[in-house]
Amino acid sequence: RFILGVKPGDHKFLFDWVQTGLAEDGGARTVRLTATVQGGTTFTDDRTVTVEVGKAADTATEGTDYTTVAAQTITIPAGTASAHVDFTLTPTDDRLDEATETVTLTGTAAGTTVDGTSITINDDDTRGVTVVPTSLTLRETDDPATTEAEENSGTYTVRLDSEPTGNVVIDLAPPEGIIVTPSSLTFTLDGIKAWSSPQMVTVTVDSENIDNTGDVYKIIIDHTIAEESSDYKEVPVDDVELDINDDNMPMVSFVLDSSQADESAGMHHVMVTVDPVSDADFMVEFDLDGTATPEMDHMVKPEVMIPAGEPSVRIPVEIVEDDIPEEEETVTMKVMESPDYQMGPIDRHIINIIDNDSQSAKSDPVAAWQTRFGRTVAEHALEGVSNRIEAPRHGQTEIQLAGYQLDLNPAGSTSDPESIPALSGNGNTGHHAGGTPGSEGDPGEQNTMTLHEALLNSSFTTMGRDGSTLEGHAFWGRISQSSFEGREGDLSFGGEVTTAMLGADRTRGKWLVGLAVLQSTGEGTYSFGGEPGKAVEASLTAMVPYASLTTSERFRMWGALGYGNGWIAHGSDPDRVHRADLSWSLAAIGVRSDVLAAVEAGDLEVAVVADAFWTATKSEGRYGLSGETTRLRVGLEGTREMALGDNGYLTPVLGISLRHDGGDAETGWGVEVSAGINWHDASSGLTVDLSGWKLIAHTSDGFSDWGYSLSVLYDPNPHSNRGLSASYSQSVNGSENDILNALPQPGQFNGEGAISRQAEVSYGFPAFDGQYTGSPYMAASESGYTRDLTLGGRLTREHGSPDLELGVMGRRSEGNGPVPDYSVGVDVTTRW
């Protein structure tokens, strides 16, 4: 945009231009030329300004550097202060390297003098000479046995980067023993040797005159531009470097450029030839590439020794057979350059590995194991969620179980005994934990009640200022461990899965909504027939949201969803392990209905329980294995709570259920039994829990599932973290199938089952004016192959809000490799 200023009266009229630059290769540009009366003065009649584009003295030539532009007229109407005209200016995009050029704009108006201005045209060309390539590798003489291009000859091209102002001559100066054709290059403005066309130079080694000083030697071809070469006479030109290989140097070449190997081939050989043979041993190195994974799909060394006098050598390539369905894979071997030998005509060889495994999810061993791992994780998740939903809600500040109130309020506060509902049935009121009598009854008197009354008097409440009951919440944790075994034809497999769950839920009215986080690990084996078993490991972390609706005192329904990620690894050799990402999904529903309620304490209570789930487990990566399973289960569960004095109780649990399994694992009907017993002594703080389960029958042959768990908890001060506390737990899982018994491991998959043990000792003391409790602890655990020793400390808020816990720990782990692993960690936990 250009602005013209016009001043009325006898003074000089001035052009006030806003200048801009145009790119030579920018094409046509629209220029807006504006004439403005300076000072905003207007005329009583129209005024005309004539503008000429370009002058003879300009550095940009009209018609050569830009298209001709006719004179432009701007008419300023009467009563206005400005007007404009648009015109097109098109720079010529030539190939000359030239300086920035200018186009002058001049204007005239009646009775005035107008100063001019200019538009610049910026050039986009640069003088230069391009040589391609700048290096050649040639032999000393031509090989008469080949029909291809002569090995002692090569070519390169030379071209100019911009249009010269005259002819350009480039002289070539090769050293002795090198012949170049032509000996000089001439680039003209037009014609056959026009500057815009590249010219070729042929280089030939003259073996009779070359100075041979080594097996490989370098020669430089100099280029010089002649003085008369117009504007190019000072432009530098790249030299060409020649690598000359002596004819006496051995040439290494593959015999074939490709070969094919079946995955079950075992050892595959690739032939390499040497011509001429060498007088001494020398090493040939290879660059290995391809879609096949080293150590997992193949094993080959990246070099081979060629003995003196040997015309050929066979390179051994071990093809690793696995049980994974996969696409055809390749191994690429490329001979690397070396001063000890020459590159032959075939310097690359590709091995195509043909897979021999089935694509069926049911017959693939890893898919079969992976599917059952996912099913076992789903079973653990369902058991954890359903048990938590059925459990009574314990509060942070007050717990009331069967009329017994545990006062967990901060020190100095009290609980109102009158707030505890009286127990009906025998006319006795409830007792405080620890045997403190209520407002009625003798301290030594035995209290009895129906199970129904006990459930009605067991609750968690948070009291508002007006005494009204608000919504409740709970935090919980659980560890599950079980084993599985199966058989599909000649394929046998088994494994052990351990799942740790942490959850939180909130109740409001008839609804309960919660979220659980689970971490599962699995170890096992699979094998075909009598072959040695191959190890499999998996790890999974998942989120499981859940919800339940209690429609009456005797009926409750619930549902859960889950999604998680992890990894799976397998292989027959610890040094060759296949690893892939893992994903897991879950959907489940369940119901519970009490059909027989206890009338008095000690009566039997029976409930109908039913649940169903669907789960899918998929490994990503190049294997892409996946499997889905379903399970429908309906059964009866009986419990009987027996009081042991004032401070303890014993609760046996028995259950039996009918189940149907479907999907990509075992399918059919089965019968499952379970039993457990829980003993708790409030005065000593000791709790012992023993439970077990077993699949006693199933229509799928070889399907076995059983396990049991034992836990011991000692906490003499259950309402505080202070003082000495110790815990020990042990879980055993096993099966009756001999496939895993044939592979004994320390504490795992032996005739006595898979054993997992955990123990911890801690001592809590007051810290920070008694507001916190500091607890150093030591823990030891053993499970399967691994043994862990942990030392750490926790700092826990004793009373009040926020509920905050800080922890630090150091751990030593054995069993994951020949060298122990060491780790440190920091935990920060808060609840609200």
C-alpha positions in Angstrom: 0.0 0.0 0.0 1.4 3.4 -1.0 0.1 6.7 0.3 0.3 10.0 -1.8 0.0 13.3 0.1 -1.2 16.5 -1.7 -0.9 20.0 -0.2 -3.1 22.8 -1.7 -2.1 26.3 -2.5 1.2 27.5 -3.9 3.3 24.9 -1.9 4.9 21.8 -3.2 2.7 18.6 -3.3 4.4 15.7 -1.6 4.1 11.9 -2.2 4.3 10.1 1.2 4.9 6.5 0.2 4.8 3.4 2.5 7.5 1.3 1.0 7.6 -2.5 0.8 9.7 -5.2 -0.9 8.4 -7.8 -3.4 9.9 -11.3 -3.7 11.1 -12.2 -7.1 9.4 -15.5 -7.0 6.2 -14.2 -5.3 4.2 -13.8 -8.5 1.8 -11.0 -9.3 1.1 -8.5 -6.4 -1.7 -6.0 -6.1 -0.4 -2.5 -5.2 -2.9 0.0 -3.8 -1.8 3.6 -4.4 -3.6 6.3 -2.3 -3.4 10.0 -2.7 -4.2 12.1 0.4 -4.4 15.9 0.7 -2.0 16.9 3.5 -3.6 18.5 6.5 -7.0 17.1 5.6 -7.8 20.1 3.3 -10.4 19.6 0.6 -10.8 21.1 -2.9 -14.0 22.6 -4.4 -13.3 20.8 -7.7 -11.9 17.4 -8.7 -8.1 17.0 -8.7 -6.1 14.5 -10.8 -2.8 12.9 -9.9 -0.9 11.0 -12.6 1.6 8.2 -11.5 4.3 6.7 -13.7 5.6 3.2 -12.7 9.3 2.8 -13.5 12.1 5.1 -14.8 14.9 4.4 -17.3 17.5 4.9 -14.5 16.0 2.1 -12.3 18.1 -0.9 -11.4 15.0 -3.0 -12.3 14.4 -3.0 -16.0 10.8 -2.6 -17.2 9.8 -5.6 -19.4 12.8 -7.6 -18.2 12.7 -7.6 -14.4 8.9 -6.9 -14.2 6.0 -6.6 -16.5 5.3 -3.2 -18.0 2.7 -1.2 -16.0 0.7 1.6 -17.7 0.5 5.1 -16.1 -2.1 5.2 -13.3 -4.5 8.1 -12.6 -5.9 9.0 -9.2 -8.9 11.4 -9.1 -9.6 13.1 -5.8 -13.3 14.2 -5.9 -14.3 17.7 -4.8 -14.9 17.9 -1.0 -12.8 14.8 -0.2 -9.2 14.5 1.0 -8.0 11.2 -0.5 -8.6 8.6 -3.3 -6.8 5.5 -4.5 -6.1 3.3 -7.5 -5.1 -0.4 -7.6 -2.7 -1.9 -10.1 -0.7 -5.1 -10.6 3.1 -5.4 -10.4 4.5 -8.8 -11.5 8.3 -9.4 -10.9 10.1 -11.7 -13.4 11.3 -14.9 -11.7 14.6 -15.4 -13.5 17.6 -17.7 -12.4 20.2 -14.9 -12.2 21.9 -14.2 -8.9 21.6 -10.4 -8.7 21.3 -7.6 -6.2 18.1 -6.2 -4.9 16.5 -4.1 -7.6 14.2 -1.0 -7.4 11.2 0.3 -9.3 10.6 4.1 -9.0 7.1 5.6 -8.7 6.7 9.2 -9.8 3.6 11.4 -9.8 2.5 14.7 -11.3 -0.5 17.0 -10.5 -1.5 20.3 -12.1 0.4 23.2 -10.5 2.4 21.0 -8.1 5.7 19.2 -7.7 5.6 15.5 -6.5 8.5 13.7 -4.9 8.9 10.0 -6.0 9.5 6.8 -4.1 10.5 3.2 -5.0 9.5 -0.5 -4.6 12.2 -3.1 -4.1 12.4 -6.5 -5.8 14.3 -9.1 -3.7 16.3 -11.8 -5.6 15.9 -15.5 -4.7 18.9 -17.0 -6.6 22.4 -17.9 -5.4 25.4 -18.7 -7.5 26.8 -22.1 -6.8 28.1 -25.4 -8.3 26.5 -28.7 -7.2 28.6 -31.9 -7.5 26.8 -35.3 -7.0 28.1 -37.5 -5.6 31.2 -36.2 -3.9 32.8 -39.6 -3.4 33.2 -42.8 -5.5 34.4 -46.3 -4.6 36.2 -48.0 -7.5 38.3 -51.1 -8.1 41.8 -51.0 -9.3 40.8 -53.0 -12.5 37.6 -54.2 -14.1 36.4 -57.7 -13.3 36.0 -59.5 -16.6 33.8 -62.1 -15.0 30.9 -59.6 -14.5 28.7 -58.2 -17.3 27.7 -55.1 -15.3 29.3 -51.7 -15.4 33.1 -51.6 -15.2 34.1 -51.8 -11.5 37.1 -49.6 -12.1 35.0 -46.8 -13.5 32.4 -44.4 -12.1 30.5 -41.2 -12.8 29.4 -38.0 -11.1 27.5 -34.9 -12.3 28.1 -31.2 -12.1 25.5 -28.4 -12.5 25.2 -24.7 -11.9 22.7 -23.4 -9.3 21.9 -20.1 -11.1 22.0 -18.5 -14.6 25.4 -17.1 -15.3 26.0 -13.8 -17.2 28.3 -15.6 -19.6 30.0 -19.0 -20.3 31.3 -20.9 -17.3 34.3 -23.2 -17.7 35.3 -25.7 -15.0 38.7 -27.4 -15.4 39.2 -30.9 -13.8 42.6 -31.8 -12.4 42.8 -35.5 -11.7 45.9 -37.0 -10.1 48.2 -39.5 -11.9 46.6 -42.8 -12.6 43.1 -41.3 -12.9 41.5 -40.5 -16.2 38.5 -38.1 -16.3 36.3 -37.5 -19.4 35.9 -34.8 -20.4 38.9 -32.9 -18.9 36.9 -29.7 -18.6 33.2 -28.6 -18.5 31.7 -25.6 -20.3 28.3 -24.2 -19.4 26.7 -21.8 -22.0 23.7 -19.6 -21.8 21.8 -21.8 -24.2 22.2 -24.7 -26.5 23.3 -28.3 -25.9 25.5 -27.3 -22.9 23.1 -24.8 -21.5 23.8 -23.9 -17.9 20.5 -25.4 -16.7 21.5 -29.0 -17.7 23.8 -31.1 -15.5 26.9 -32.5 -17.2 28.4 -35.9 -16.5 32.0 -36.7 -15.7 33.4 -40.3 -16.1 36.3 -41.4 -13.9 38.4 -44.4 -14.8 41.3 -45.9 -12.8 44.4 -46.5 -14.9 46.0 -49.5 -13.1 49.2 -49.2 -15.1 50.0 -45.7 -13.7 48.3 -45.5 -10.4 50.5 -45.4 -7.3 49.3 -48.4 -5.2 50.3 -47.8 -1.6 47.7 -49.9 0.2 44.6 -52.0 0.0 42.3 -49.0 0.1 43.6 -45.5 -0.8 42.0 -42.2 -1.5 42.4 -39.8 -4.4 41.1 -36.2 -4.7 39.9 -34.7 -8.1 40.3 -30.9 -8.0 37.9 -28.6 -9.8 38.8 -25.0 -10.8 36.6 -22.4 -12.5 38.4 -20.5 -15.3 39.1 -16.8 -14.9 36.9 -15.8 -18.0 33.8 -17.5 -16.5 31.7 -14.3 -16.1 30.2 -13.9 -12.7 31.1 -17.4 -11.6 34.9 -17.0 -11.6 35.1 -16.8 -7.7 32.5 -19.5 -6.9 34.1 -22.5 -5.1 33.5 -26.1 -6.4 33.5 -29.2 -4.3 36.1 -31.9 -5.0 35.4 -35.5 -5.6 37.0 -38.1 -3.3 37.9 -41.6 -4.8 38.3 -44.7 -2.7 40.3 -47.2 -4.7 40.2 -50.9 -3.7 43.2 -53.0 -4.5 42.5 -56.1 -6.6 44.3 -58.2 -4.1 41.8 -57.4 -1.3 39.3 -60.2 -0.7 35.7 -59.4 -1.8 32.9 -60.6 0.5 29.5 -61.4 -0.9 26.5 -63.5 0.0 25.6 -66.3 -2.4 21.9 -65.5 -2.3 20.0 -62.3 -1.4 17.3 -64.2 0.5 16.4 -67.5 2.0 13.4 -69.1 3.9 13.4 -70.9 7.2 10.6 -72.7 9.1 10.3 -71.7 12.8 10.9 -75.4 13.6 14.0 -75.6 11.5 16.4 -75.2 14.4 19.7 -74.2 12.8 19.7 -72.3 9.5 22.9 -71.5 7.5 23.7 -68.5 5.2 26.6 -68.9 2.8 29.3 -66.1 2.3 32.0 -66.3 -0.4 35.4 -64.7 -0.5 37.2 -63.8 -3.8 40.1 -63.8 -3.9 41.0 -65.8 -0.9 42.9 -64.0 1.9 46.4 -64.8 3.0 45.4 -64.2 6.6 42.4 -64.6 8.9 40.0 -61.6 8.9 36.7 -60.8 10.6 33.5 -59.8 8.7 30.9 -57.8 10.6 27.2 -57.6 9.9 24.5 -55.1 10.7 21.4 -57.1 11.9 17.9 -55.8 11.4 14.4 -57.0 10.5 11.0 -57.6 12.1 12.2 -60.7 14.0 13.3 -60.0 17.6 16.8 -61.0 18.5 17.1 -63.7 21.3 13.4 -64.4 21.0 13.0 -65.3 17.4 16.6 -65.9 16.3 20.2 -66.0 17.6 23.0 -65.0 15.3 26.4 -63.4 16.0 27.1 -60.0 14.3 30.4 -61.2 13.0 32.1 -64.2 11.4 35.8 -65.1 11.2 37.0 -66.0 7.6 40.0 -68.3 7.9 43.0 -67.8 5.6 42.7 -69.6 2.2 38.9 -70.3 2.6 36.8 -69.3 -0.4 33.5 -69.5 1.6 32.0 -69.9 5.1 28.6 -70.9 6.4 27.1 -68.5 9.0 24.9 -70.4 11.6 21.6 -68.7 12.4 19.5 -70.4 15.2 15.8 -70.1 14.7 14.0 -70.0 18.0 10.7 -71.9 18.1 7.9 -70.5 20.2 4.3 -71.2 20.7 3.1 -67.8 19.6 1.0 -67.4 16.5 2.6 -64.5 14.5 3.1 -63.1 11.1 6.1 -64.0 8.9 9.2 -62.3 10.3 12.5 -61.4 8.7 16.2 -61.2 9.7 18.3 -58.9 7.6 22.1 -59.3 7.5 24.1 -56.5 5.9 27.9 -56.7 5.4 29.5 -53.7 7.0 32.3 -51.8 5.4 35.9 -52.5 6.5 39.4 -51.7 5.4 40.1 -55.5 5.5 37.8 -56.5 2.6 35.8 -55.2 -0.3 32.0 -55.2 -0.6 30.8 -57.8 -3.0 27.8 -57.7 -5.4 25.4 -59.1 -2.8 26.1 -57.4 0.5 22.6 -58.0 2.0 20.7 -61.2 2.8 17.1 -61.5 4.2 15.9 -64.6 6.1 12.2 -65.1 6.0 11.0 -67.0 9.1 7.7 -68.9 8.5 5.6 -69.3 11.7 4.2 -72.8 12.5 1.8 -72.0 15.3 -2.0 -72.1 15.4 -3.9 -68.8 15.4 -6.6 -70.3 17.7 -7.0 -68.6 21.1 -8.0 -71.9 22.7 -5.0 -73.9 21.4 -2.4 -71.2 21.9 -0.8 -71.9 25.3 -0.1 -68.3 26.2 -3.6 -67.2 25.3 -5.0 -70.1 27.3 -2.9 -69.2 30.4 -3.6 -65.5 29.9 -7.3 -66.0 29.7 -7.3 -68.1 33.0 -5.2 -65.4 34.7 -7.8 -62.8 33.8 -10.6 -65.1 35.0 -8.9 -65.6 38.3 -8.4 -61.9 38.8 -12.1 -61.4 38.1 -12.9 -64.0 40.7 -10.7 -62.2 43.3 -12.3 -58.9 42.4 -15.8 -60.3 42.8 -15.1 -62.0 46.1 -13.5 -58.8 47.4 -16.4 -56.6 46.3 -19.2 -59.0 47.3 -17.6 -59.6 50.8 -17.2 -55.9 51.4 -20.8 -55.2 50.3 -22.1 -57.9 52.7 -19.9 -56.8 55.6 -21.3 -54.3 58.2 -20.1 -50.7 57.8 -17.5 -49.6 60.5 -17.0 -46.0 61.2 -14.0 -43.9 61.9 -15.3 -42.6 65.2 -17.7 -45.2 66.5 -18.4 -48.9 65.8 -21.4 -50.7 67.1 -21.5 -54.5 66.7 -24.5 -56.4 68.0 -25.1 -53.7 70.6 -21.5 -53.5 71.7 -20.0 -50.1 71.1 -16.3 -49.6 70.5 -15.3 -46.1 71.5 -12.8 -44.8 69.0 -13.3 -41.1 69.8 -10.2 -39.1 70.5 -8.8 -39.1 74.0 -10.8 -36.9 76.4 -14.1 -37.4 74.7 -16.8 -39.8 75.8 -19.5 -41.9 74.2 -23.0 -41.7 75.7 -24.0 -45.2 76.8 -27.6 -44.2 76.5 -27.1 -43.8 72.8 -26.7 -47.6 72.4 -30.0 -49.3 71.6 -31.2 -51.9 74.0 -31.1 -55.5 72.8 -34.4 -57.2 72.7 -35.1 -60.9 72.9 -34.1 -61.6 76.5 -34.7 -58.1 78.0 -30.9 -57.4 78.4 -29.3 -54.2 77.3 -26.1 -54.1 75.3 -22.6 -54.0 76.9 -19.7 -51.8 76.0 -16.7 -53.5 74.6 -14.4 -54.8 77.4 -17.3 -56.0 79.6 -18.3 -52.7 81.1 -22.0 -53.1 82.1 -24.7 -51.0 80.7 -27.4 -49.3 82.7 -29.0 -52.6 83.5 -28.0 -56.2 84.1 -25.3 -57.8 86.1 -21.7 -57.5 84.8 -21.3 -61.3 84.9 -24.6 -62.0 83.2 -24.5 -63.6 79.7 -26.4 -61.6 77.1 -28.2 -63.4 74.3 -30.0 -62.1 71.2 -31.2 -63.2 67.9 -29.0 -62.8 64.8 -31.6 -60.6 63.3 -31.5 -58.3 66.4 -27.7 -58.4 66.3 -27.7 -57.2 62.7 -30.2 -54.4 63.5 -27.9 -53.2 66.4 -24.7 -53.3 64.2 -24.1 -50.0 62.4 -21.8 -47.1 61.6 -23.0 -43.6 62.2 -21.7 -40.1 62.0 -23.7 -37.8 64.2 -24.4 -34.2 63.2 -24.9 -31.4 65.6 -28.6 -32.1 65.7 -28.1 -35.8 66.3 -29.3 -36.8 62.9 -27.6 -39.7 61.0 -25.5 -38.7 58.0 -24.1 -40.8 55.2 -21.4 -43.3 56.1 -18.1 -44.3 54.5 -15.6 -47.1 54.8 -12.0 -48.0 53.7 -11.0 -51.6 53.3 -8.3 -53.9 52.1 -8.0 -57.6 51.1 -5.5 -60.1 49.8 -6.6 -63.1 47.8 -4.5 -66.0 46.5 -5.5 -69.0 44.4 -4.2 -71.5 41.8 -5.6 -72.9 38.6 -4.8 -75.8 36.3 -6.2 -77.0 33.0 -5.6 -79.3 30.1 -6.5 -78.9 26.4 -5.4 -82.0 24.5 -1.6 -82.2 24.8 -1.4 -78.7 26.3 -1.2 -78.5 30.1 -0.9 -75.3 32.1 -1.3 -74.0 35.6 -0.6 -70.9 37.7 -0.9 -69.1 41.0 -2.5 -65.6 41.2 -2.2 -63.2 44.1 -4.4 -60.1 44.3 -4.2 -57.2 46.7 -7.2 -54.8 46.8 -7.8 -51.5 48.5 -11.2 -49.9 48.4 -13.4 -47.1 49.7 -17.2 -46.8 49.6 -19.9 -44.5 50.8 -23.5 -45.4 51.9 -26.5 -43.2 51.7 -29.9 -44.7 52.4 -30.3 -48.0 50.5 -27.4 -47.3 48.2 -23.7 -48.1 48.5 -21.2 -46.8 45.9 -17.5 -47.5 46.0 -14.2 -47.8 44.1 -11.5 -50.5 44.5 -8.0 -50.6 43.2 -6.4 -54.0 42.7 -2.9 -55.3 42.0 -2.6 -58.8 40.7 0.5 -60.9 40.0 0.6 -64.4 38.5 3.2 -67.1 37.9 2.9 -70.4 36.2 3.9 -72.7 33.4 2.6 -74.4 30.3 3.9 -77.4 28.3 3.0 -79.8 25.5 3.0 -83.5 26.3 6.1 -84.5 28.2 8.1 -81.4 27.1 9.7 -79.2 29.8 7.4 -76.5 31.1 7.8 -72.9 30.0 7.4 -70.1 32.6 4.7 -67.4 32.4 4.4 -64.3 34.5 1.8 -61.5 34.5 1.0 -58.4 36.4 -2.1 -56.3 36.3 -3.4 -53.1 38.0 -7.1 -52.3 37.7 -9.8 -50.0 38.9 -13.2 -51.6 39.9 -16.1 -49.3 40.7 -19.0 -51.0 42.3 -22.5 -50.2 43.7 -25.3 -52.1 45.6 -28.9 -51.5 46.4 -30.6 -52.9 49.6 -34.3 -53.3 48.8 -35.1 -54.9 52.1 -33.5 -56.4 55.3 -33.2 -59.7 53.5 -32.4 -58.8 49.8 -29.5 -56.9 48.3 -28.3 -56.6 44.6 -25.0 -55.3 43.4 -22.9 -54.7 40.3 -19.3 -54.0 39.4 -17.2 -52.9 36.4 -13.5 -53.1 36.0 -10.7 -52.1 33.6 -6.9 -52.5 34.0 -3.5 -52.7 32.3 -0.3 -54.6 33.0 2.1 -57.0 31.2 2.6 -60.7 30.5 6.0 -62.3 29.9 6.8 -65.9 28.9 9.7 -68.0 27.6 11.6 -71.3 28.0 14.8 -69.5 28.7 15.3 -66.6 31.2 17.6 -64.9 28.7 14.9 -65.0 26.0 11.6 -63.7 27.4 8.7 -62.5 25.3 6.9 -59.5 27.0 3.7 -57.7 25.9 1.3 -55.2 27.3 -1.9 -56.6 28.9 -5.4 -55.2 29.2 -8.3 -56.5 31.2 -12.0 -55.8 31.4 -14.8 -56.9 33.8 -18.6 -56.7 34.2 -20.4 -58.4 37.0 -23.7 -58.5 38.9 -24.8 -60.4 42.0 -27.7 -60.8 44.5 -28.1 -62.1 48.1 -31.3 -63.1 49.8 -31.6 -64.3 53.4 -34.0 -67.3 53.4 -33.5 -68.4 57.0 -32.9 -65.7 59.7 -31.6 -66.5 63.2 -34.2 -66.1 65.9 -31.9 -66.3 68.8 -28.1 -66.0 69.2 -26.4 -69.1 68.0 -29.1 -70.0 65.5 -28.3 -70.9 62.0 -28.7 -68.3 59.2 -28.9 -69.3 55.6 -28.8 -67.1 52.5 -29.1 -67.7 48.7 -26.2 -66.1 46.9 -25.8 -65.7 43.1 -23.4 -63.9 40.8 -22.3 -63.7 37.2 -19.4 -62.1 35.5 -17.8 -61.6 32.0 -14.2 -60.8 31.7 -11.8 -60.2 28.7 -8.0 -60.3 28.7 -5.9 -59.2 25.8 -2.2 -58.8 25.2 -1.1 -56.1 22.8 2.0 -56.0 20.5 2.7 -58.3 17.6 1.0 -61.3 19.2 -2.4 -59.8 19.9 -3.7 -62.7 22.0 -7.1 -62.4 23.6 -9.7 -64.5 25.4 -13.0 -64.1 27.1 -14.6 -66.0 30.0 -18.0 -66.1 31.8 -19.1 -67.6 35.0 -22.6 -68.0 36.5 -22.8 -69.2 40.1 -25.8 -69.9 42.4 -25.4 -71.4 45.9 -26.3 -71.4 49.6 -24.2 -70.0 52.5 -24.7 -70.7 56.2 -23.3 -68.9 59.2 -23.6 -69.3 62.9 -22.2 -66.8 65.4 -21.3 -68.3 68.8 -20.4 -66.0 71.7 -17.3 -66.9 73.8 -17.9 -65.0 77.1 -18.1 -61.3 77.1 -15.0 -60.6 74.9 -15.0 -63.0 72.0 -16.9 -64.9 69.5 -16.5 -67.8 67.0 -18.2 -67.7 63.6 -18.1 -70.8 61.3 -19.1 -70.3 57.6 -20.1 -73.1 55.2 -21.1 -72.7 51.5 -21.9 -74.8 48.4 -22.6 -73.5 44.9 -23.4 -74.7 41.4 -21.4 -72.9 38.7 -21.3 -72.7 34.9 -18.1 -71.6 33.1 -18.0 -70.4 29.5 -15.8 -68.7 27.0 -12.3 -69.4 25.9 -11.3 -71.4 29.0 -12.8 -74.4 30.6 -16.6 -74.7 29.9 -19.3 -76.6 31.6 -20.9 -77.2 35.0 -19.2 -77.6 38.3 -19.7 -77.8 42.1 -17.8 -75.6 44.5 -17.6 -75.9 48.3 -16.2 -73.4 50.8 -15.6 -73.3 54.6 -14.2 -70.9 57.1 -14.0 -70.0 60.7 -13.2 -66.8 62.5 -12.2 -66.4 66.1 -11.7 -63.0 67.8 -10.8 -62.2 71.4 -11.3 -58.5 72.2 -9.5 -58.5 75.5 -6.2 -59.6 74.0 -6.6 -58.1 70.5 -6.0 -61.5 68.9 -7.9 -62.5 65.7 -7.4 -65.8 63.8 -9.2 -66.5 60.5 -9.0 -69.7 58.5 -10.8 -70.3 55.2 -10.7 -72.6 52.3 -12.4 -73.5 49.0 -12.4 -76.3 46.4 -13.9 -77.1 43.1 -15.0 -80.7 43.8 -16.4 -81.5 40.4 -16.5 -80.1 36.9 -17.5 -81.4 33.5 -14.3 -80.1 32.0 -11.6 -82.7 32.4 -8.4 -81.6 34.1 -9.9 -78.4 35.6 -8.8 -77.9 39.2 -9.2 -75.0 41.6 -8.6 -74.9 45.3 -6.9 -72.9 48.1 -7.0 -71.8 51.6 -5.8 -68.9 53.7 -4.7 -68.4 57.3 -4.3 -65.0 59.0 -3.3 -64.1 62.5 -3.5 -60.6 63.8 -2.3 -59.4 67.2 -3.0 -55.8 68.3 -3.4 -55.3 72.1 -4.6 -51.8 71.5 -7.0 -51.9 68.6 -8.1 -48.3 68.9 -4.6 -46.9 68.6 -1.4 -47.6 66.5 0.7 -47.3 69.7 2.5 -50.1 71.4 3.7 -53.5 70.1 1.7 -55.2 67.3 2.5 -58.2 65.2 0.8 -60.1 62.4 1.4 -63.3 60.5 -0.5 -64.8 57.6 0.0 -67.8 55.4 -1.9 -69.0 52.3 -1.6 -72.3 50.4 -2.9 -73.1 47.0 -2.5 -76.2 45.0 -4.1 -78.8 42.7 -4.1 -82.5 41.8 -2.7 -82.3 38.3 0.8 -83.7 37.9 2.0 -81.2 35.2 3.1 -78.7 37.8 4.2 -81.2 40.3 6.8 -82.3 37.8 8.4 -78.8 38.0 9.1 -78.3 41.7 10.1 -74.8 42.8 11.0 -73.6 46.3 7.6 -73.2 48.1 5.7 -73.2 44.8 3.8 -75.8 42.7 5.0 -78.8 44.8 3.0 -81.6 46.2 2.0 -79.6 49.2 0.6 -76.6 47.3 1.8 -73.1 46.7 2.7 -71.3 49.9 2.7 -67.6 50.6 3.7 -66.2 54.0 3.7 -62.6 55.4 4.8 -61.4 58.8 5.2 -57.9 60.3 6.3 -56.5 63.7 5.9 -52.8 64.6 6.0 -50.6 67.6 4.1 -47.3 67.9 5.1 -44.3 70.1 3.8 -40.8 70.6 5.2 -38.0 68.4 4.7 -34.3 67.9 2.9 -33.7 71.2 0.9 -36.9 70.9 -0.9 -35.7 67.8 0.9 -38.4 65.7 2.2 -41.9 66.2 5.5 -43.0 64.9 5.9 -46.7 64.1 9.1 -48.3 62.9 8.4 -51.7 61.5 10.0 -54.8 59.9 8.2 -57.1 57.5 9.2 -60.3 55.7 7.3 -62.2 53.0 7.8 -65.3 50.9 5.8 -66.3 47.8 6.9 -68.7 45.1 10.2 -67.6 43.8 10.5 -64.3 45.7 11.5 -63.4 49.2 11.2 -59.8 50.5 12.6 -58.1 53.6 11.3 -54.6 54.3 12.4 -52.0 56.9 10.4 -48.8 57.3 8.6 -46.4 59.3 5.1 -44.8 59.4 3.9 -41.5 60.9 0.1 -41.6 61.5 -2.3 -39.0 62.7 -3.6 -40.3 66.0 -6.8 -38.2 66.4 -8.7 -35.5 64.5 -8.6 -34.4 61.0 -7.0 -34.7 58.5 -6.5 -38.5 58.5 -2.9 -38.4 57.3 -0.2 -41.1 57.1 3.4 -40.7 55.9 5.6 -43.7 55.3 9.1 -44.5 54.1 10.6 -48.0 53.4 13.5 -49.9 52.0 13.2 -53.3 50.5 15.5 -56.2 49.5 14.0 -58.7 47.1 15.4 -62.1 46.1 14.3 -64.6 43.5 13.8 -62.3 40.4 17.3 -62.9 39.2 20.8 -63.9 40.2 21.3 -60.5 42.0 19.0 -59.2 44.7 16.9 -56.1 43.9 16.9 -53.1 46.2 14.3 -50.4 46.3 13.2 -47.5 48.4 9.7 -45.9 48.5 7.8 -43.0 50.1 4.0 -43.2 50.8 1.6 -40.3 51.5 -2.0 -41.3 52.4 -4.9 -39.2 53.4 -8.6 -39.9 53.8 -11.6 -37.6 53.9 
